[in-house]
Amino acid sequence: MARPDTAPPPRATVDRWWSPRRRERLLQLAFLLPAAVYLVAFFGFPVVKNVLMAFEQYTTTTFYTGEAPWVGFANYQAVLGSSGFGRAALNTALFTVGSIAGQFGIGLAIAVFFRRRFPLSRLLRSLLLLPWLIPLIVSSAVWRWILDQDSGVLNRFLGAVTGGSVQLGWLTSTSLALIAVIIVNIWIGIPFNTTILYGGLQDIPEELYEAAAIDGATGFRAFRYVTWPLLRPVVTVVLMLGVVYTVKVLDIILGLTNAGPANATQTIATQSYQLSFQQFDFGQGAALGNVLIVVSLVFALFYLRANRRTVQS
């Protein structure tokens, strides 16, 4: 007895499976696929590799033998228990707090100033972005010339003002080097803070200031009771992003002081670099890098939470 042919699927089932909504969803996934592959290849793989290296004795010998013995938490014990880690952690905290305070304070003041309309305001706002656009290695070279102890512009200016010879070792003194590096990083970060805060100020309706002026709230009182409460969500985002960016600063410190003198400007980021690419102990360097990743991840979570609150409000 011949078997009956299998009946084709109903037309309604095919149409439901290949519906316009499903086609749109597949098209969206097709556009997201290249970005997902890029993130996995250039971000995901290095992070996973760095985490694994921190548990291995990964040195230059590994490149020839392909062997990296598993050492567990020995790398973390070595770097966290070293004599230089405490100094590096303290310098990282001081560098981050000092840079964020200076960048935010000056950036907010400039943003409030540029909220007023005056001639050439647009041109000046454009010029303000120059420190942010110049390559960091170029900025480091220029500031090394400015802060040079013997022929630096800053010491010559101070000497002209005081009427004497000033030879402050901005980059060679253990008491001034960290301050100098913080000042340079503040100069670089001011445009970012100003731009974001200025955008937040533009979203505040002018009618609120007019209503506040009727009640006598002008000047600082208007800033306290109108500007600051409405700008607070933007401030939270700026501070969180600033911490994430600053805690991993490497090129500025290396370009100015090379983490010296006598480890006066040594941070966790520079120490990780030196362990990996100067002492070629990639396992310990990766361990310190993972410490930075955890610190940045904590502040990134705070940023995402603050950003979600901003969107919901």
N, C-alpha and C positions, 0 to 999 in steps of 0.2 A: 504494500500500500504506500503510495507516494506521500511524503510529508508536505504539508502545505507551506508555501513560501511565507517567510517572516514578514509580517505587515510593517510597512514603514511607520516611523513615529508620527504622531499627529502633528499637523501644521501648527497648532496652537502651542505645543510644547517647544518646537523649534523657535517660534517667534518669541516665546517667553525667555528662552535661554539667550537669544541674540537680540535682546531688547535694546532700545536706545540708551537706557540708563546703564546697562551692563557694558555696552560699547564705550560709553563715556568713561566709565570706571577703568576699563582696560587701557584706554588712551592716556588717562592720568597716570596709571602705573608705568606705562611705557615711557612717559616723560620723566618720571621719578627714577627710573632704573639707572640711567647714567650717573645721576647724582649719588645714588646709593652705592654704586660700584666705586665711585671716586672716594667717598667717605670711608668705605671699608678698606680700600687699598692704601690710601695716603694718611688716614687717621686711625682707623681701627687696628690694622696690622702693626704699626709702630708702637701703639700703646700696649697691645698684647705682648709684643716682643720685648718691650721695656720691662713689663711686669715679670716675665719669665727670666730675663737676664739678671734681675735683682736676686734671684734664688740660685744663681750659677756662678762658678768661678770663670768669668768670661774675660779673657785677656787677649793680647795679640797672638798668643800661641793658638788660640781657638781658630783663627783664620787659616792656619796651616793644617792643623790636625782635625779640625771639625769637632773637637771634644770640649765640652764645658761641664765639668763635674758639678753635680748638685750639692750645694752647701747650705740649703735651707735659709734660715734667718741670720746666718753668719755675717752677710754683708750689711744688714740693717744694724746688727749689734756693733759692727766695726765703725760705721759712720755715725750712728747716734751716740756711741760711747767715746768717740774721738775727742781730743782736747779742743779741736777747732770748731766743733759743731755748735757749741753753746754761743761762741762769739758770732758765728755765721747766722744763727737763728736770731740773736739780738739785733745784729745789723740789718737783717731782713725786716724785722718788725719796725725798727727805727726808720729805715729807708722807706717802707711802705706808708707808715703813718705820716711822716714828714712830707712825703711827696703828695699824698692824697689831700692833706690839710692845705698845703700851699696851692696845688692845682685847683682845688674846689673853691677855696676862698677867693683867690684872684680871678678865677674863671667866672664865678658868680657876680663879683663886682663889675667886671667888664661887660657881662651879659646885661646886667641892669642898666649900665651906662649906655650901651648901644640900643636899648629899648627906646630911647628918645630919638627923635628925628632931627638931624642936623646935617649941614653940607658935608659931602665926602664920607658919610657914614658907611655907605656900601663899599667904597674903596678901602677904607680902613678895616672893615670886617674881612675883606678878601686878603689883605696883607697879613692879618692876624693868623691866617692858616699856614703861613710859610714855615714856622718851626715844625709843624706837623707833617709837612710835605717833603722837607729836606731829608735825605737819607741819614740814618742815625750815625753811620760812620763818618759822614761829613760833619755833622753837628759835633761829634766827639773831637774831631781834629780842630775845628774852629775854637771850641771851648778850651782845649788844651793850650792853644796859643793865647787865649784871653787870660787864662789862669796861671800861665807860666810864672815861676817865681822870680826869674831874673829880668825877662823882657816882656812880661805879660801886660796887656792893656789895663787890666784891673789894678794891678799894683802901681802902674804909672799914674793912673787916674787918682788913686788914693794918695800917692805921693804929692801930686800937684795940689790936691785939696788941703792936705795937712802941712805942706811946705817942707817935707822931709823925704827921706828915702824909705820906701816901704818894700819889703821883700818877704811877704807872707807866703809860706809854702802851702798853697791851697791844695795841691795834689800830692805833696810829699810829706806833709805833717800828719801824724796819726790823730791829732785832735781836730784838724780842719778838713781832711780828705772826704770823710763821709758827708759833712755839711756841704761841701762843694758839689759832690755827686748828686745830692738831693736837690740843690738849687738848679743844676742843669736839667734834671728830670722834671722838675716843676715847669721850667721854661718850655720843655717839649710837650708836656701834657696840658698846658693851659688852653690851646686851641680846641682840643677835644671837649673839655669841660664847658668852655664858652659856647661852642656850637650847640651842644645838647641842651644846655640850660637856656640859651637864647630861644631855641625852638619851643621849649616849655613855656617861656614867658609870652611868646606870641599867641599861645592858645588861651591866655587869660583875657576874658572880655574887658574892654575898656569901660563898659558901663558900670562894672563893679567898683572901679576906682572913682568914678564920678559919684556913685551913691555913697562910697566911703568918705569922699571929700565933703559931702553935705553934712555928714555926722561928725566932721572934724578930724577924720583920719587921713592925714597927709604925711608925706615924707616917710620917716621911719615907721610911723604907726601904720601907714598903708602897706608898707612892706611886711610888717609883722602880722597884721590881721587879714590881709588880702593875698599878697604875693606868696608868702611862705606856705600857708596851708594848701593853696592850690598847686604850688610847685613841688610839694613834698614827694609825690609819687615819682616825679622825674629825678629828684635829688637822690632818692633811694637807688634808682637804677644807675645813675652816674657813679655813685659811691661804690656800689657792688662791682660794676665793670672796671672801675679804676683800681680796685684792690686786685682783681683777677689779672689785669694787665701789668700792674706794678710788681707784684710778688715774684714774677718770673723775668724781670728785666735783666738782661745779660750784656748786650752789646755796648750800652752806654758805660757801664762800670768797667768792662774790659778795655774799651777805647780810651777812657780817662786815666784809670789808675791800675788796671790789670789786677784788681782786687787787693792792691797794696795801699799804702805801705804797711808792712808788718800785719797783714790781714785786717787793716782798719776798715776796708770797704768790702771785705769778704762776705758774701751772702750765700744762701743755700744754692741759688742758681749758679753762681760763679764757682762754688766748690764742686758742684756736680760736673760742671764743664771741665774743671782742672783734673778731677779724678778720671774722667773718661778720655779726654783728648790730650792731656799732658802727662799723666801718670799711666794712662792706658789700662786702668782698672775699671773696665766697663761695668762689671757687676756692682761695685760700690757706687759708681756714678749713676747707674740705673736706680739703685735704692734711694739715693737722694732725689733723683728725678721723680720717683713715685711719691715721695713725701710732698713735693711741690704739687703733684697732680691731686693728691688728697686735699691739700689746703685750697687749691683753686676750685676743686669740685664742691667743697663746702660752701664757698662764697658764690659759686655758680648756682647752687640750689637756692640760696637766699635770693639771688637775682631773679630766678625763674618764679619763685613765690611772690616776690614784689611785683614783677611784671604781670603776673596773673591778677593780682589785686588791682593793678592799674587798669587793666583791660575790663575787669568786671565793674569797676567804679565808673 
